[in-house]
């Protein structure tokens, strides 16, 4: 099976997902994940972040079959030694597990965000983006997990097999945006899965709260469910420390993050995606590049930022180290020191 004979897996997934909105409009079927009142971001069938859907099947075909400048990831990409976290932390400690997965040890709680321990970011075990480094913390070295937070349902963020392993071991609370709980409970019926809307604020303990925040993205697990489950970012608050975590987002005009910075900032840390952004004509709606990530850090009024969503799974056309180079250039152009925004490799940590 070669790329010349077959669409790349990510392209195929995008192709299938791109048909979802049209199919839903034609069939007028019910949303299989969520039934709830109409709101400013839910029309009774699909969710929206306020932007028109600008890419469809023809755009996917253009990307996959047209002339491409694609740099393949190496079979293995070196990462630092795996971290061995303590049982709990009273302050704030964040460990990158790889791609968009993190362990947050905050206010005595252990929280996982978008944990993916599977070999592939895929609905299949035999095809799809394969990881090129091990998770930054071995599964058996994870401390007891109190809660899992999911940002959206793409396979590189919502990994059902990992959630099932965590449920068997720790029975953690599982928090996610509207509709995603249906996906989880279909595979793990007794999971402690709960779904919430944008701007919902949840107390995880006397010391720790989280708030679901909007982002510029979309959702789909298959061919006909595009935007039928909600997506989100997370605001963490503990002991006077505020962290803003984005799993995936486009930049658009930046106004969303200017507003969130005014209303909720400043932040001690912003955890921001910096990869999966080429080609820009296709990816810019939903994946920001490192230059835009620097702008989001500044808009959020974050003291520091760490970058993720690069270097583990190849989803798009840029090479494995292009995000590092682009981030360094963006910081220099903004007149900012490199230590202000660290690109995180699996196993690296950040702490207060």
C-alpha positions as CSV (number, residue, x, y, z in Angstrom):
1,X,0.0,0.0,0.0
2,X,1.7,3.2,-1.2
3,X,0.8,6.9,-1.0
4,X,0.5,6.9,-4.8
5,X,-2.1,4.1,-4.7
6,X,-4.1,5.3,-1.7
7,X,-5.0,8.5,0.1
8,X,-3.0,9.1,3.2
9,X,-5.0,8.0,6.3
10,X,-5.4,11.5,7.6
11,X,-6.6,12.7,4.2
12,X,-9.0,9.8,4.0
13,X,-10.4,10.7,7.4
14,X,-10.8,14.3,6.3
15,X,-12.4,13.1,3.1
16,X,-14.9,11.0,5.0
17,X,-15.6,13.7,7.6
18,X,-16.1,16.3,5.0
19,X,-19.2,14.5,3.7
20,X,-20.8,14.6,7.1
21,X,-22.3,18.1,7.0
22,X,-23.8,17.5,3.6
23,X,-25.2,14.1,4.5
24,X,-26.7,15.4,7.7
25,X,-28.4,18.3,5.8
26,X,-29.8,15.8,3.2
27,X,-31.0,13.2,5.7
28,X,-32.2,15.5,8.4
29,X,-31.4,12.7,10.8
30,X,-31.1,13.2,14.5
31,X,-27.8,13.9,16.1
32,X,-26.7,10.4,17.4
33,X,-24.6,11.9,20.2
34,X,-26.5,14.8,21.6
35,X,-30.1,16.1,21.8
36,X,-30.5,19.4,23.5
37,X,-31.8,23.0,23.2
38,X,-30.7,25.2,20.4
39,X,-28.1,27.8,21.4
40,X,-25.7,30.3,19.8
41,X,-23.4,27.4,18.9
42,X,-25.9,24.5,18.4
43,X,-28.6,24.5,15.8
44,X,-30.4,21.4,16.9
45,X,-28.2,19.1,14.7
46,X,-24.6,20.3,14.6
47,X,-22.3,22.6,16.6
48,X,-20.6,25.7,15.3
49,X,-17.9,28.1,16.5
50,X,-19.3,30.9,14.5
51,X,-17.3,30.5,11.3
52,X,-18.7,29.2,8.0
53,X,-17.5,25.7,7.0
54,X,-15.1,26.5,4.2
55,X,-13.6,23.1,3.2
56,X,-15.2,20.1,1.7
57,X,-14.7,17.0,-0.3
58,X,-13.1,18.7,-3.3
59,X,-10.6,20.4,-1.1
60,X,-9.6,17.1,0.5
61,X,-9.1,15.6,-2.9
62,X,-7.1,18.6,-4.1
63,X,-4.8,18.2,-1.1
64,X,-4.3,14.5,-1.4
65,X,-4.0,14.2,-5.2
66,X,-2.4,17.4,-6.1
67,X,1.3,18.3,-6.1
68,X,2.5,18.1,-2.4
69,X,5.7,19.0,-0.6
70,X,5.4,16.4,2.1
71,X,8.3,15.6,4.5
72,X,7.9,12.1,6.0
73,X,8.6,11.6,9.7
74,X,11.4,9.2,10.6
75,X,10.4,5.8,11.9
76,X,11.7,6.9,15.3
77,X,12.2,10.4,16.7
78,X,14.2,10.6,19.9
79,X,12.6,11.9,23.0
80,X,14.0,12.5,26.5
81,X,13.8,9.7,29.1
82,X,10.4,8.9,30.4
83,X,9.3,10.9,33.4
84,X,8.4,9.2,36.7
85,X,5.9,11.5,38.3
86,X,5.3,11.6,42.1
87,X,2.1,10.3,43.5
88,X,0.7,13.8,43.8
89,X,1.8,17.5,43.8
90,X,0.4,20.3,45.9
91,X,1.3,23.0,43.4
92,X,1.2,22.6,39.6
93,X,3.3,20.1,37.6
94,X,2.6,19.3,33.9
95,X,4.2,16.5,32.0
96,X,4.0,16.1,28.2
97,X,3.0,12.5,27.3
98,X,3.4,13.1,23.5
99,X,1.4,14.8,20.8
100,X,-1.6,16.4,22.6
101,X,-1.5,14.3,25.8
102,X,-0.6,15.7,29.2
103,X,-0.5,14.7,32.8
104,X,-1.6,17.6,35.1
105,X,-0.6,17.3,38.7
106,X,-2.4,20.2,40.3
107,X,-3.6,21.0,43.8
108,X,-3.2,17.4,44.9
109,X,-5.1,16.0,41.9
110,X,-3.9,13.9,39.0
111,X,-5.6,14.8,35.7
112,X,-5.0,13.5,32.2
113,X,-5.8,15.6,29.1
114,X,-6.5,13.9,25.8
115,X,-4.5,10.7,26.8
116,X,-3.4,8.6,23.9
117,X,-1.4,5.5,24.7
118,X,-2.3,3.5,21.6
119,X,0.3,2.8,18.9
120,X,-1.7,4.6,16.3
121,X,-4.0,7.7,16.3
122,X,-6.6,5.8,14.4
123,X,-9.8,3.8,14.6
124,X,-7.8,0.9,13.3
125,X,-4.8,-1.1,14.7
126,X,-3.3,-1.7,11.3
127,X,-3.4,1.6,9.5
128,X,-3.1,5.3,10.4
129,X,-0.5,7.6,11.9
130,X,1.9,5.5,14.0
131,X,3.7,7.1,17.0
132,X,7.4,7.7,16.5
133,X,8.3,7.9,20.2
134,X,7.0,6.3,23.4
135,X,4.7,8.1,25.8
136,X,6.5,10.6,28.1
137,X,5.3,8.6,31.1
138,X,4.9,4.8,30.9
139,X,1.3,3.8,31.6
140,X,2.3,1.7,34.6
141,X,4.1,4.8,36.0
142,X,1.1,7.0,35.9
143,X,-0.1,7.9,39.4
144,X,-3.7,7.2,40.3
145,X,-5.8,9.3,37.9
146,X,-8.6,11.4,39.4
147,X,-10.1,12.7,36.2
148,X,-9.6,12.6,32.5
149,X,-10.4,15.7,30.4
150,X,-11.1,15.4,26.7
151,X,-11.1,18.4,24.3
152,X,-12.7,16.8,21.3
153,X,-13.4,13.5,19.6
154,X,-10.7,13.2,16.9
155,X,-8.7,10.0,17.2
156,X,-5.5,11.8,18.2
157,X,-7.3,13.2,21.2
158,X,-10.1,10.8,22.2
159,X,-8.5,7.3,22.3
160,X,-11.1,4.9,23.5
161,X,-8.7,2.1,24.2
162,X,-6.7,4.3,26.6
163,X,-9.8,5.4,28.3
164,X,-10.9,1.8,28.8
165,X,-7.5,1.0,30.4
166,X,-7.8,3.9,32.7
167,X,-11.3,3.0,33.6
168,X,-10.3,-0.6,34.5
169,X,-7.4,0.7,36.6
170,X,-8.7,3.9,38.3
171,X,-12.4,4.5,37.4
172,X,-11.6,8.2,37.0
173,X,-14.2,10.9,36.4
174,X,-14.2,11.6,32.6
175,X,-15.1,15.2,31.6
176,X,-15.7,16.2,28.0
177,X,-17.8,18.6,25.8
178,X,-21.4,17.9,24.9
179,X,-22.0,14.7,23.0
180,X,-18.6,13.0,23.6
181,X,-19.9,11.1,26.6
182,X,-22.2,9.1,24.2
183,X,-19.1,8.0,22.3
184,X,-17.3,6.9,25.4
185,X,-20.2,5.1,27.0
186,X,-20.9,3.2,23.8
187,X,-17.5,1.5,24.4
188,X,-17.4,1.7,28.2
189,X,-21.0,1.6,29.5
190,X,-20.1,2.1,33.1
191,X,-17.6,4.9,32.6
192,X,-18.0,8.0,34.8
193,X,-18.4,10.1,31.7
194,X,-20.0,13.5,31.8
195,X,-20.5,16.1,29.2
196,X,-20.6,19.9,29.6
197,X,-21.1,23.0,27.5
198,X,-18.8,26.0,26.8
199,X,-18.4,28.2,29.9
200,X,-19.4,25.5,32.3
201,X,-17.2,25.8,35.4
202,X,-16.6,22.6,37.4
203,X,-15.1,22.2,40.9
204,X,-12.8,19.2,40.9
205,X,-11.9,19.7,44.5
206,X,-11.9,22.5,47.1
207,X,-8.6,23.7,45.5
208,X,-9.1,23.0,41.7
209,X,-11.6,24.3,39.2
210,X,-11.8,23.9,35.4
211,X,-13.9,25.8,32.8
212,X,-14.7,24.6,29.3
213,X,-13.8,27.3,26.8
214,X,-14.6,27.7,23.1
215,X,-12.0,27.2,20.4
216,X,-11.9,27.3,16.6
217,X,-12.1,23.6,15.6
218,X,-14.6,20.8,14.6
219,X,-15.3,17.2,15.4
220,X,-15.9,13.8,13.7
221,X,-15.4,10.1,14.3
222,X,-16.6,8.8,11.0
223,X,-18.1,9.7,7.7
224,X,-21.4,11.2,8.7
225,X,-21.0,12.9,12.1
226,X,-19.1,16.1,11.4
227,X,-19.6,18.7,14.2
228,X,-22.2,16.5,16.0
229,X,-20.2,16.6,19.2
230,X,-18.8,19.7,20.7
231,X,-15.1,20.6,21.2
232,X,-13.4,22.9,23.8
233,X,-10.3,24.2,25.5
234,X,-9.8,24.2,29.3
235,X,-9.1,26.9,31.8
236,X,-7.4,25.4,35.0
237,X,-7.4,27.4,38.3
238,X,-5.6,26.2,41.4
239,X,-4.1,28.2,44.3
240,X,-4.0,31.4,42.3
241,X,-2.4,29.8,39.3
242,X,-4.3,29.9,36.0
243,X,-3.4,27.7,33.0
244,X,-5.1,27.8,29.6
245,X,-5.0,24.6,27.6
246,X,-5.9,24.3,24.0
247,X,-6.0,20.8,22.4
248,X,-6.6,22.0,18.8
249,X,-7.6,25.3,17.2
250,X,-7.3,27.5,14.2
251,X,-6.3,31.2,14.6
252,X,-9.0,32.8,12.4
253,X,-8.7,36.6,13.2
254,X,-7.5,36.0,16.8
255,X,-10.5,37.8,18.2
256,X,-11.6,34.8,20.3
257,X,-8.3,34.7,22.2
258,X,-8.1,38.5,22.6
259,X,-11.5,38.3,24.3
260,X,-10.6,35.3,26.5
261,X,-7.4,37.1,27.5
262,X,-9.3,40.2,28.5
263,X,-12.0,38.2,30.4
264,X,-9.9,35.5,32.1
265,X,-6.2,36.4,31.8
266,X,-3.5,36.9,32.6
267,X,-2.4,33.3,32.7
268,X,0.7,31.7,34.3
269,X,1.0,29.3,31.4
270,X,-0.7,28.6,28.0
271,X,-0.4,25.1,26.6
272,X,-0.8,25.5,22.9
273,X,-0.6,23.4,19.7
274,X,2.2,24.2,17.3
275,X,2.1,21.4,14.8
276,X,-0.1,19.7,12.0
277,X,-0.4,23.0,10.0
278,X,0.7,22.3,6.4
279,X,-0.5,23.0,3.8
280,X,-1.8,26.3,5.1
281,X,-4.5,26.7,2.5
282,X,-6.2,23.6,3.8
283,X,-5.2,23.5,7.5
284,X,-5.4,27.1,8.6
285,X,-9.1,26.9,9.5
286,X,-8.5,24.4,12.3
287,X,-4.8,24.2,13.1
288,X,-2.7,27.2,13.9
289,X,1.0,27.4,13.0
290,X,3.8,28.5,15.4
291,X,3.6,32.1,14.4
292,X,-0.1,32.2,15.2
293,X,0.5,30.3,18.5
294,X,2.9,33.1,19.6
295,X,0.1,35.6,18.8
296,X,-2.4,33.5,20.9
297,X,0.1,33.4,23.8
298,X,0.3,37.2,23.7
299,X,-3.5,37.6,23.3
300,X,-4.1,35.4,26.3
301,X,-1.6,37.5,28.3
302,X,0.3,34.3,29.3
303,X,3.6,34.6,31.1
304,X,4.9,31.5,29.4
305,X,3.8,28.9,26.9
306,X,4.6,25.3,26.0
307,X,4.0,23.8,22.6
308,X,2.5,20.4,21.8
309,X,0.8,18.6,18.9
310,X,4.0,17.9,17.1
311,X,6.7,15.3,16.9
312,X,4.8,12.1,17.7
313,X,2.1,11.4,15.0
314,X,2.4,12.7,11.5
315,X,-0.9,14.1,10.5
316,X,0.0,16.7,7.9
317,X,2.8,17.6,5.4
318,X,5.4,19.4,7.5
319,X,8.5,17.5,8.7
320,X,9.0,16.5,12.3
321,X,11.2,19.5,13.2
322,X,9.6,22.2,11.2
323,X,7.5,23.4,14.1
324,X,10.6,23.9,16.2
325,X,12.3,26.0,13.5
326,X,9.1,28.0,12.8
327,X,8.6,28.7,16.5
328,X,12.1,29.9,16.9
329,X,11.7,32.2,14.0
330,X,8.3,33.5,15.2
331,X,9.7,34.3,18.7
332,X,12.7,36.2,17.1
333,X,10.4,38.2,14.9
334,X,8.2,39.1,17.9
335,X,11.3,40.1,19.9
336,X,10.7,37.4,22.5
337,X,13.2,35.1,24.2
338,X,13.0,31.5,23.3
339,X,12.5,30.5,27.0
340,X,9.1,32.3,26.9
341,X,7.6,29.5,24.7
342,X,9.1,26.0,25.0
343,X,8.3,23.3,22.5
344,X,7.6,20.2,24.7
345,X,9.0,16.8,23.9
346,X,7.5,13.7,25.5
347,X,8.8,13.3,29.0
348,X,9.5,17.0,29.7
349,X,7.7,18.8,32.5
350,X,6.9,22.3,33.6
351,X,6.1,23.2,37.2
352,X,5.4,26.1,39.6
